[in-house]
Amino acid sequence: MLDQLPLAPAPVRTRTPATRAARHLRATSVELAGVAGTVALALGILSHLVLSQRATVFFYSGDSVLMPLVERSLREGQPFEWAMSSVLFFVPEIPVYVAIATVVPGVHAALLVNAGVTVVGLYGILRGLAAVVVPWFSRRTKVALALAPVAALTLCSLMEHTGQRATLELVSLFLTTTYYYGTTLAMVGALPLVVVAANGRTGRARRGALVGLVSLAAAATFSNPLFAMWAAVPVAIAALLLWRRRLLTRRPAVAMGAALLVGSLVGYVARIPMAKYISIQIGHYLRIDRMALSVRYYVNDYFFTASTWQGAIEMSLLAVAVTGTLAVAVIALARHWPTRITLPLVVAACSIVVTVVAAVGLGTTASRYLMPLFFMPAAAAVVLGGYALERAPGLTGLSIRWPSRRILVRATAIAVVAVTACSIGAVRLMATAPATQTYASATCLSNWIGGRDLTGAGRFWTMRALTAYGDQSVTILQITADYNATLWLDNAADYTGQDVSYLVLDAKSHYSRSPQAVLGDPAQTITCGQYTILDYLGTTGESILTGKIARSAAAKIAERHL
């Protein structure tokens, strides 16, 4: 009889607003913890940077101060007649730096904040990659997977200590506003998009990823054509390889490769109206006759970087990371690992191979072109780490679990206190480091000018830091070894109607003939730190220098249609 009685309805679990709010709070806390950890790592990188010789490259190199010079030009309302290199810096470098400089006072601080934003941006992309590679993992695990390679790159940066640009100390170079951080982020950002394009749960998600790939490729290539070599071609090759191994069907393979290649083509075509802003066309970099020189350059660069104990550690880590990425990609293809795992691993490996082959094949001699060798293994680490955690229980019989919530709460509290204390110390250290103090030489020059309407001239590597860190009275034009104007990473508007009355020299200022032989004796000589100022105001040297610069600048401006 009892078994015929109607059963009581099963209790229905409902999520109350309080429950949903608690879940949302926990999720937000985990994500914020990941960002906080990244900020702490970034502060560690930057603290080391400002105390090492890398500070010279970061703050005062002629290339590194490009964004401060552009921002100053925009702030002063000058016409935008900038002669860029083959890189336009329109996406994202100029908008990001201008936005930061609007709210952060001082060039030193703005450059440091920009670097911090770059590191957080890299973490965000790696976090997105973890989300699409192992979407069912807990939020804490995915945050940890994204933080791990950022920590590894932090370790590499702590080994970088020289004051030279032309080394394989590329992590700190990535933090500058000039050396392709935008293209590097776009390259890594392509990985989560290709995973969704190939493995998305819905057609809408896959189509959205393809649109994202086209947009990303167009914007990145428009700003810097290196994106095609670093990402577009590697994705196309990887899609072909996975199709041949039957890990991808033809349609998504063709769609992915076409999306990036078409996007890159659109971006390149969009550069045509910008030709007047581009100082060097792509053909300038095609030096196949220098392949042997290129091989020697990069081999010597590797061993030069490894010639100190810090460099030896970093180059050893680099060798392990690169060879490991290549080996794992081959294994993933051979053993038919899941597409969501194999595809980003193979793209990373192809990017490394294509970059090296292209860099040598085109006869290049610039270490910064090898950024994928550092950052593609970092992305591959997220993918491989996720797959290892996924497979570990089946292979070892062990279940990997997080500690209890009580232990996690205590550990988190301790970590928060430690990170906060270290972060405060790092900020204080950066604020008081000699490298971030007022640039004494620029102050000396500004004081000598004393508000007068004067214009000077100097070589590229000599004058740019003085202009960036000097006050608004400091206007220095770039000149060649023959005292003629040179349009390179500067604004042609600077050369209009200027009487050039002084010359700035330092140990790197090399001219075909001495200033005295060309311009005569200066009215006076002023010393500002490592700089010497030759004042030709009111002398025949002023007329000679003004005439040479005006004539050569007019010819170059007319040639460039600026």
C-alpha positions in Angstrom: 0.0 0.0 0.0 2.7 2.4 0.9 4.5 2.0 -2.3 1.3 3.1 -4.1 1.1 6.4 -2.3 2.2 9.4 -4.4 5.8 10.4 -3.9 6.5 13.8 -2.6 7.9 16.0 -5.3 11.7 16.3 -5.3 13.0 19.5 -3.9 13.9 22.0 -6.6 17.1 23.9 -6.1 16.8 27.5 -7.0 19.5 30.0 -7.2 18.6 32.9 -5.1 19.9 36.4 -5.9 22.3 36.0 -2.9 23.7 32.8 -4.3 24.2 34.3 -7.8 25.8 37.3 -6.2 28.2 35.2 -4.2 29.2 33.2 -7.2 29.7 36.3 -9.2 31.8 37.8 -6.4 34.0 34.7 -6.2 34.5 34.7 -9.9 35.4 38.3 -9.9 37.8 37.8 -7.0 39.6 35.0 -8.8 40.0 37.1 -12.0 41.1 40.2 -10.1 43.7 38.0 -8.3 45.1 37.0 -11.6 45.3 40.6 -12.7 46.9 41.6 -9.3 49.4 38.8 -9.7 50.3 40.1 -13.2 50.7 43.6 -11.9 53.0 42.4 -9.2 55.1 40.6 -11.8 55.1 43.7 -14.0 56.3 45.8 -11.0 59.1 43.3 -10.4 60.2 43.5 -14.1 60.1 47.3 -14.1 61.9 47.6 -10.7 64.8 45.5 -12.1 64.7 47.5 -15.4 65.0 50.9 -13.8 68.0 49.7 -11.7 69.9 48.1 -14.6 71.5 49.5 -17.7 68.3 48.5 -19.6 66.9 51.7 -18.3 69.0 53.6 -20.8 67.4 51.6 -23.7 63.9 51.9 -22.1 63.9 55.6 -21.3 66.5 57.4 -23.4 67.2 55.5 -26.7 66.4 57.4 -29.8 63.7 54.9 -30.8 62.2 54.5 -27.3 61.2 58.1 -27.0 59.1 58.1 -30.2 55.8 57.9 -28.4 56.6 60.8 -26.0 57.6 62.9 -29.0 54.4 62.1 -30.9 52.3 62.8 -27.9 54.1 66.2 -27.4 53.5 67.0 -31.1 49.8 66.2 -30.8 49.5 68.2 -27.5 51.1 71.2 -29.1 48.7 71.1 -32.0 51.3 70.5 -34.8 50.2 69.1 -38.1 50.6 65.3 -38.3 53.4 65.0 -40.8 55.4 62.2 -39.2 57.9 60.2 -41.1 57.6 56.7 -39.6 59.6 53.6 -40.4 57.8 50.7 -42.1 55.8 50.6 -38.8 53.0 53.2 -38.6 52.3 52.7 -34.8 48.7 53.7 -35.4 47.4 50.5 -33.7 47.7 50.3 -30.8 50.9 52.2 -29.8 50.0 55.9 -30.4 46.4 55.7 -29.0 47.5 53.8 -25.9 50.4 56.0 -25.0 48.4 59.2 -25.7 45.6 58.0 -23.4 48.1 57.1 -20.7 50.0 60.4 -21.0 46.7 62.3 -20.6 46.3 61.0 -17.1 49.8 60.1 -16.0 52.2 63.1 -15.5 55.8 62.8 -16.7 57.4 60.9 -19.5 59.1 58.4 -17.2 55.9 57.5 -15.4 53.9 57.3 -18.7 56.4 54.9 -20.2 56.4 52.7 -17.1 52.6 52.6 -17.0 52.5 51.7 -20.7 54.8 48.8 -20.0 52.6 47.6 -17.1 49.5 47.8 -19.4 51.4 45.7 -22.0 52.2 43.0 -19.5 48.5 42.9 -18.3 47.4 42.8 -21.9 49.6 39.8 -22.5 48.2 38.1 -19.4 44.7 38.8 -20.6 45.3 37.2 -24.0 46.9 34.1 -22.3 43.9 33.9 -20.0 41.6 33.9 -23.0 43.7 31.2 -24.6 43.3 29.0 -21.4 39.5 29.6 -21.5 39.1 28.2 -25.0 41.7 25.4 -24.7 40.4 23.9 -21.5 37.0 25.6 -21.0 35.7 23.1 -18.4 38.6 23.8 -16.0 38.0 25.8 -12.9 38.5 29.5 -13.1 41.4 29.3 -10.6 43.2 26.7 -12.8 42.8 28.8 -16.0 44.1 31.9 -14.1 47.1 29.9 -12.9 47.8 28.6 -16.4 47.9 32.1 -17.8 50.1 33.4 -14.9 52.7 30.7 -15.3 54.2 31.9 -18.6 54.1 35.5 -17.5 56.1 34.5 -14.5 58.6 32.7 -16.8 59.0 35.8 -18.9 59.5 37.8 -15.8 62.4 35.5 -14.9 63.9 36.1 -18.3 63.5 39.8 -17.9 65.4 39.7 -14.6 68.3 38.2 -16.5 68.4 41.2 -18.9 70.8 43.8 -17.8 72.8 45.4 -20.7 72.4 48.9 -22.1 72.3 47.7 -25.7 69.4 47.3 -28.1 71.0 44.8 -30.4 70.9 41.8 -28.1 68.4 38.9 -27.6 67.2 40.6 -24.4 63.8 40.9 -26.0 61.4 40.7 -23.0 62.5 44.1 -21.8 62.5 45.4 -25.4 58.9 44.2 -25.7 58.0 46.6 -22.8 59.1 49.7 -24.7 56.5 51.6 -26.7 58.4 51.2 -30.0 59.6 47.7 -30.5 56.5 45.9 -31.7 54.6 45.2 -28.6 51.4 45.7 -30.4 52.3 43.2 -33.2 53.5 40.7 -30.5 50.2 40.9 -28.7 48.3 40.6 -31.9 50.3 37.5 -32.8 49.5 35.8 -29.5 45.9 37.1 -29.7 45.4 35.1 -32.9 45.8 31.8 -31.1 42.5 31.8 -29.1 40.7 33.0 -32.2 41.9 30.2 -34.3 41.0 27.7 -31.7 37.4 29.0 -31.6 37.3 29.2 -35.4 38.2 25.5 -35.6 36.6 24.2 -32.5 33.8 26.6 -31.4 30.7 25.0 -30.0 28.3 26.9 -32.3 28.4 28.2 -35.8 27.9 31.7 -34.5 31.0 31.4 -32.3 33.1 30.1 -35.2 31.9 32.8 -37.6 32.6 35.5 -34.9 36.1 34.1 -34.5 36.7 34.3 -38.3 35.5 37.9 -38.3 37.8 38.6 -35.4 40.7 37.1 -37.3 40.1 39.2 -40.3 39.8 42.4 -38.2 42.9 41.5 -36.1 45.0 40.7 -39.2 43.9 43.9 -41.0 44.6 46.2 -38.1 47.9 44.6 -37.1 49.2 44.4 -40.7 48.1 48.0 -41.4 50.3 49.1 -38.5 53.1 46.6 -39.0 53.5 44.1 -41.9 55.5 41.8 -39.7 52.2 40.4 -38.5 51.9 38.5 -41.7 55.2 36.7 -41.1 54.6 36.2 -37.4 51.0 35.0 -37.5 49.2 35.0 -40.8 51.5 32.7 -42.7 52.1 30.3 -39.7 48.3 29.9 -39.2 47.8 29.1 -42.9 50.6 26.5 -42.7 49.3 25.0 -39.5 45.8 24.7 -40.9 47.2 22.9 -43.9 49.1 20.5 -41.7 46.1 19.7 -39.5 44.0 19.2 -42.6 46.5 16.7 -44.0 46.5 14.9 -40.6 42.7 14.9 -40.6 42.5 16.9 -37.5 40.7 19.6 -39.4 38.2 19.3 -42.2 38.8 21.3 -45.3 36.2 24.1 -44.6 37.6 25.4 -41.3 41.1 24.9 -42.5 40.5 27.0 -45.6 38.4 29.5 -43.6 41.1 30.1 -41.0 44.0 30.5 -43.4 41.9 32.7 -45.7 40.7 34.9 -42.8 44.2 35.8 -41.7 45.7 36.1 -45.2 42.8 38.2 -46.5 42.9 40.4 -43.4 46.6 40.9 -43.9 46.0 41.8 -47.5 43.4 44.3 -46.5 45.7 45.8 -43.9 48.5 46.1 -46.4 46.3 47.7 -49.1 45.1 50.2 -46.4 48.8 51.3 -46.0 48.9 52.6 -49.6 47.1 55.9 -48.7 49.6 56.2 -45.8 52.6 56.0 -48.1 53.8 59.5 -47.3 54.2 58.6 -43.6 56.3 55.5 -44.4 60.0 56.1 -44.6 61.1 52.6 -45.7 59.1 50.3 -48.0 59.1 46.6 -47.5 61.4 46.1 -50.5 64.2 47.7 -48.5 64.3 44.7 -46.2 64.6 42.2 -49.0 68.4 41.5 -48.9 68.7 37.9 -50.0 72.4 38.5 -50.8 73.1 39.0 -47.1 71.9 35.5 -45.9 75.3 34.5 -44.7 75.8 37.8 -42.9 72.4 37.3 -41.3 73.3 33.8 -40.0 76.5 35.2 -38.5 74.7 38.1 -37.0 72.1 36.1 -35.1 74.6 33.4 -34.0 76.9 36.0 -32.7 74.0 37.8 -31.0 73.0 34.6 -29.2 76.4 34.0 -27.9 77.1 37.6 -27.0 73.9 37.7 -25.0 74.9 34.4 -23.3 78.4 35.7 -22.5 77.4 36.7 -19.0 75.9 34.4 -16.3 72.5 36.2 -16.5 72.5 35.9 -20.3 73.5 32.3 -20.2 70.5 31.5 -18.0 68.1 33.4 -20.3 69.6 31.9 -23.5 69.4 28.4 -22.0 65.7 29.0 -21.1 65.1 30.2 -24.6 66.8 27.2 -26.2 64.7 24.8 -24.0 61.5 26.7 -24.7 62.0 26.9 -28.5 63.0 23.2 -28.9 60.3 22.1 -26.5 57.6 24.0 -28.5 58.8 22.4 -31.7 59.0 18.9 -30.3 55.6 19.1 -28.6 54.0 20.4 -31.8 55.4 17.4 -33.8 54.2 15.0 -31.1 50.8 16.5 -31.1 50.5 16.1 -34.8 51.8 12.6 -34.8 49.6 11.4 -32.0 46.5 13.2 -33.1 46.0 15.2 -29.9 42.7 17.1 -29.8 42.4 19.9 -32.3 41.9 22.5 -29.6 45.4 21.5 -28.3 47.2 20.6 -31.5 46.2 23.7 -33.5 47.7 26.4 -31.2 50.8 24.3 -30.6 51.4 23.9 -34.3 50.7 27.6 -35.0 53.3 28.5 -32.3 55.9 26.1 -33.8 55.2 27.4 -37.4 55.6 31.0 -36.2 59.0 30.2 -34.7 60.2 28.4 -37.9 58.8 30.9 -40.3 60.2 33.8 -38.4 63.7 32.3 -38.3 63.7 31.2 -41.9 62.3 34.6 -43.1 64.7 36.6 -40.9 67.7 34.7 -42.3 66.3 34.3 -45.8 65.7 38.0 -46.2 69.1 38.9 -44.9 67.9 40.9 -41.8 70.1 41.9 -38.9 67.7 43.0 -36.2 67.1 40.9 -33.1 63.7 42.4 -32.5 62.4 40.5 -35.5 62.7 37.3 -33.3 60.0 38.2 -30.8 58.0 35.0 -31.6 60.9 32.9 -30.2 60.1 34.2 -26.7 56.3 34.7 -26.8 55.0 31.8 -28.8 56.6 29.3 -26.4 54.9 31.3 -23.6 51.5 30.7 -25.3 52.3 27.1 -26.0 53.0 26.6 -22.3 49.4 27.5 -21.5 48.1 25.0 -24.0 50.5 22.2 -23.0 49.9 22.9 -19.3 46.2 22.6 -19.7 46.5 19.4 -21.6 48.9 17.9 -19.1 46.5 18.7 -16.2 43.6 17.2 -18.3 45.5 14.0 -19.0 47.2 13.6 -15.6 44.5 11.7 -13.8 44.2 9.1 -16.6 47.9 8.6 -16.9 48.9 8.6 -13.3 45.7 7.6 -11.5 46.1 10.7 -9.3 43.4 13.3 -9.1 44.8 16.8 -9.0 42.7 19.0 -6.7 43.0 22.4 -5.2 43.5 22.6 -1.4 40.5 23.2 0.8 38.8 26.6 0.7 40.0 27.4 4.2 43.6 26.8 3.2 43.1 28.8 0.0 41.6 31.7 1.9 44.6 31.8 4.3 47.1 31.4 1.5 45.4 34.1 -0.5 45.4 36.4 2.5 49.1 35.9 3.0 49.8 36.3 -0.7 47.8 39.6 -0.8 49.8 41.0 2.1 53.1 40.0 0.6 52.2 41.2 -2.9 50.9 44.5 -1.5 54.0 45.1 0.5 56.3 44.2 -2.4 54.3 46.3 -4.8 54.5 49.3 -2.6 58.2 48.8 -2.2 58.6 48.4 -6.0 56.6 51.6 -6.7 58.7 53.5 -4.2 61.9 52.0 -5.7 60.9 53.1 -9.2 60.0 56.5 -8.0 63.3 57.1 -6.4 65.6 55.3 -8.8 68.2 57.5 -10.5 66.9 56.5 -14.0 63.5 57.9 -13.3 64.6 61.2 -11.9 64.5 64.5 -13.8 66.8 64.2 -16.8 69.5 66.6 -15.7 71.0 67.2 -19.2 67.5 68.1 -20.6 67.0 70.5 -17.6 70.4 72.0 -18.2 69.5 72.6 -21.9 66.1 74.1 -21.0 67.8 76.4 -18.4 70.3 77.6 -21.0 67.6 78.3 -23.5 65.7 80.2 -20.8 62.5 80.5 -22.7 64.1 82.0 -25.8 62.8 81.1 -29.2 65.7 79.0 -30.3 66.0 75.9 -32.5 69.0 73.5 -32.5 70.1 70.5 -34.4 71.8 67.1 -33.7 72.1 63.5 -34.7 69.3 61.0 -34.2 70.8 59.2 -31.2 72.0 62.4 -29.6 69.0 64.8 -29.7 65.8 62.8 -29.2 66.0 62.2 -25.4 66.8 65.9 -24.9 63.7 66.9 -26.9 61.4 64.3 -25.2 62.5 65.3 -21.6 63.1 69.0 -22.2 60.4 71.7 -21.8 58.5 73.2 -24.6 61.3 75.6 -25.4 63.5 72.7 -26.6 63.2 72.1 -30.3 66.0 70.2 -31.9 66.0 69.0 -35.6 67.5 65.8 -36.7 70.4 66.0 -39.2 72.7 63.7 -41.0 76.5 63.5 -40.9 76.6 66.1 -43.6 74.4 68.6 -41.6 71.4 68.0 -43.8 67.9 67.3 -42.6 66.8 63.7 -42.1 63.2 62.6 -41.9 63.1 59.5 -39.7 60.7 59.0 -36.9 60.1 62.7 -36.6 57.7 65.4 -37.7 58.3 67.2 -41.0 56.4 70.1 -39.5 59.3 70.8 -37.2 61.4 71.9 -40.1 59.2 74.7 -41.4 60.5 78.3 -40.9 63.2 77.5 -38.3 66.4 79.4 -37.7 68.8 76.8 -36.4 71.3 78.5 -34.0 72.9 75.7 -31.9 74.3 72.2 -32.4 74.1 69.4 -29.8 77.0 66.9 -29.6 77.8 63.9 -27.5 80.2 60.9 -27.8 77.9 59.3 -30.5 77.8 62.4 -32.7 79.8 61.6 -35.8 80.0 64.0 -38.7 81.8 63.8 -42.0 83.6 67.1 -41.2 83.9 68.8 -37.8 81.4 71.5 -36.9 84.2 74.1 -36.8 85.3 73.2 -40.3 81.8 73.6 -41.7 80.2 76.2 -39.5 83.2 78.0 -38.0 83.8 78.7 -34.4 80.8 79.0 -32.1 79.9 82.1 -30.1 80.1 80.0 -27.0 80.3 76.4 -25.8 78.1 75.0 -23.1 78.4 71.7 -21.3 75.3 69.8 -20.1 76.2 66.5 -18.7 77.4 64.2 -21.5 76.2 66.8 -24.1 78.1 69.8 -25.5 76.1 72.7 -27.0 77.8 74.8 -29.7 76.0 78.1 -29.8 76.1 79.8 -33.2 73.5 82.5 -32.5 74.4 85.6 -34.5 77.3 84.0 -36.3 77.7 82.9 -39.9 77.5 79.3 -38.7 73.8 80.0 -37.9 73.1 81.0 -41.5 75.1 78.1 -42.9 73.3 75.5 -40.7 69.9 77.1 -41.2 70.3 77.1 -45.0 71.6 73.5 -45.3 68.8 72.2 -43.2 66.1 74.3 -44.8 67.1 73.3 -48.4 67.5 69.6 -47.6 64.2 69.5 -45.6 62.3 71.2 -48.4 63.5 68.6 -50.9 62.7 65.7 -48.6 59.2 67.0 -47.8 58.4 67.6 -51.4 59.6 64.1 -52.3 57.4 62.6 -49.6 54.4 64.8 -50.3 54.2 65.7 -46.7 
